[in-house]
């Protein structure tokens, strides 16, 4: 990580990405300070997930610059080489909509796999760390079972523990509750809220507006591949400047009230 304490832990400048003729990101500028929680909201298809995937090299940006933990991930539209990418990925944990757990491995083995194979952590150390992380997410008693026996919420909490096992500096969450039954959403958001209170730097794409209001330091609103406004939750939810933000929030909040 950079020694410059004033440098953002994530810095994005003029990030752009297209899929064929479809421009999905255009001129994204975002800075994230250490321990800051950024929540990204906006209508489906606005580029939110693509933006997150560009921050750990799962998608290749075509324009712009991305720096994470003092290292360039994208420099003037050029992605760094595989060695540099792997180094940055050790600092960036990601939790997806789908859990992506290995069904043939136990919960404990899922969490210890990356530290043992990528970070060269000893089996004993990886095991102890994994058990502590599983206890942290409320699943210490599930260490030796297989993912197929878990609920969706439990699987997502294991996925969070697995991402934390690499001791990342930044955590990315791509709609982590969207695949869950409504009654299981709270248990995952509770774990994320605890991480935020502990000072974990987080970028979160979500449709959970109450969670965004409670946890975010800054709410970023995206539409058609661009950031249309950003600010503290009180401003975005209480007095949004953009008409598009107002119409989006009105639609989302009215759906939540109808449920």
N, C-alpha and C positions, 0 to 999 in steps of 0.2 A: 504494500500500500504506500501511497505517496507520503512523504514527510511533511508536505505543505498542509498545515492544519486548516487553512482557509479554502483549500480546493474541494469542490463538491466530490462526494464519493461516486456519483454518476453525473456526467455532463454530456448532454446531447445537443448538437448544433446542426440545423438544416438537414435532418435525417429524411431521406426519401426512399421509397420502395414501390416498385410496380410489379404486377403479375401480367405479363404480356402488355396489352394496351391499357390495362386497368391500373390507374395510379391509386395505390391504397394508402400511402403515406406521403405527405408533402410538407416539407419545411418544419419538421418537429424540433422545437427548442425546449429543453427541460433540464433543470439542475436539481439534484437531490443531495441534501446535506446529510452527514452521518446522523443516524438515529431518527431521521425524518420519515414520516409515513405519507406517501403519495397515493391517493386513490384516484384511479382513472375511470370515468364513467362516460356514457354516451350510447347512442342507438346501436343496434346490431349492424355490423358491416362498416363501422366507422374507423376501423383500423387498430382498435385497442390491442387485440391479441397479437397482431402482426408486430406492433410496436414492441411489446414485451419480448417476443421471439427474436427480434433484432438485437436485443440487449444481451443475449447470451449466444449469439451466432447460429441459432436455429434457422433464421432467415438472413439472407445476405443483403445488407443495405447497398443501394446503388449510388447514393449521394450523401454527403454530410460527414460528421465526425462524432464518434462515441468514445468517451473515456470512462473507464470504470476502475476504481481503486488506484488511480494514478497511471493506468496503462491504457494505451490506445487499442480499442477493439476495432474501430473503423476510423481510418484516417483519409479524409477527403475522398470518400467513396470506395476506398480500398480496404478490404478485410485483412486482418493480420493472418499469419500462417498458422498451421494446425498446432504447433507447439505453443505459440502465444495464446491461441484460443483456449487450449486446455488449461493453461495457467490461469486465465481469467475465469474460466468456468469453476475453478476451485473456490473462487471468491463469490460466486453468484449461484445461489440455490434457486430452483424453480419448482413450483407445484402447479400441476395442470388440472384441467377440468376432469379428465379421466385419470385414474389413480396410477396406472402403469406399474403396478406391482408384479413381481415374478410369481406366478401361481404355484410353481414347484418348490419355492423356497419358503421357509417359515418367516414369520414377521421379523424375528431377530436377524435372520440371514439377509432379508431384504435391506435392513438398516445398516448392517455391517459390510455389505458387499463393496460399496464404493470406497470407504475408508481403507479397507484391506487391499483392494486391487489398484486403486489410483493414488492414494495418499501413503501407501506402504505402512499403515498403522498395524501394530502387532495384533494377533487374534485376541489376546486377553484385553488389551486396551480398547479395541473396537467393540468387543462384547460388553465391557463395563460402560462405555459411553452410550452404546445403543440401549442398554437397559435403563440408564438414567434418562435418556431422551423419551423412551416409551413411557416411563413413569410420568415424565413432564407433560405428555399429551394424554395422560389418563389411561394408558394401555399397558402398564407394566405386567399385568396378569395375562396378556395375550402374546407374550414373546415367542412362545413355542408352538403356536397354532399356525395354520396356513391361511392365506388371504381369503380363500373361498368361504371360510367360516365367519367372516366379518361382515358387518353392515357397511353401507356406503360411507357413512360418517366415520366409522372406525378405520376403513381403508384410507380415507383422506388424511386422517390424523397420523397414520403410519407413514404416508407419503411426506407429510410435513417433517416427521422425525427423521426420515431418510435424507431429506434435503439438508436438515440441520446437522446431520452427522459429518458433513464435510466442513463444518465450522465456517460457513460463508459470511462475508461481510455485508452482503445484500441478499434479500429474499424477494423473488418475483412470484406473484400469485395470479394465475390466469383463470378467473372465474371459478375459484375452487369449490364453490357450493352449487354450481349450476346443474350438476348431474345428481344431486342429492334430493331425496324426498324432503318435503318441507320440515318435518319434525326432526330431521337430522342436521339441519343447517346450523342450528345454534351451537352444537358441540364443537363444530369446526371453527366458527367465528370466535368462540370463547378462547380457543387456543391461539388464534391469530391476535386477539386483543391482548392476551398475556404477553406475547412476543413484542407487541408494540410498546407495552408498558415497561418492558425490560430494556428498551432502547435499540431493538433490531431495526435496521434500515429496511424499509419495505416499499415496494411498488405493487399495487393491488388493482387488478381489473375486476370489477364486481357490479352486479345489479342490486346489491343489498344497500339501499339508500340509508337506512337507519344506521347500519354499521359504518358507512362512509361518514355520516354526520358525527358519529361518536369517536371514531378512531383517527381520522385523517388530520394531518397538519395542513395539507393542501389538497384540494379536489381539482383535478384536471378534467375538463370536458372536451371530448373529441367528437367531430362530425366530419364525414367525408374525407377522412385521412388527415385532418388538421386539428390543432388545438384551437378551439374557438374562445375559451376563456379558462382562467385558473385563479384560485384564491382560497381563502380559508372557508371551512364548511358554512359558517354563519353567513358569509356573503353569497356563496353559490346557491345555497338552499333558501336563504332568506331574501336576497335582493340580487338575483342574477342580472347581469347587464345585457346579455344577448337574448333575443327573442327565441332563437333555436334552443337555448338552454331551458328557457321557461316552458316551452312546449314539450320538450323531452321530459322534464321533471314532472310536469302536470300529468302526462300520460302514465309515467311509471308510478307515481305516488297514488294516482287514482286506482290503478290496478291493485296495488298493495292494500289499499283500504277496502277494495271489493272482496278480497280473499277472506 
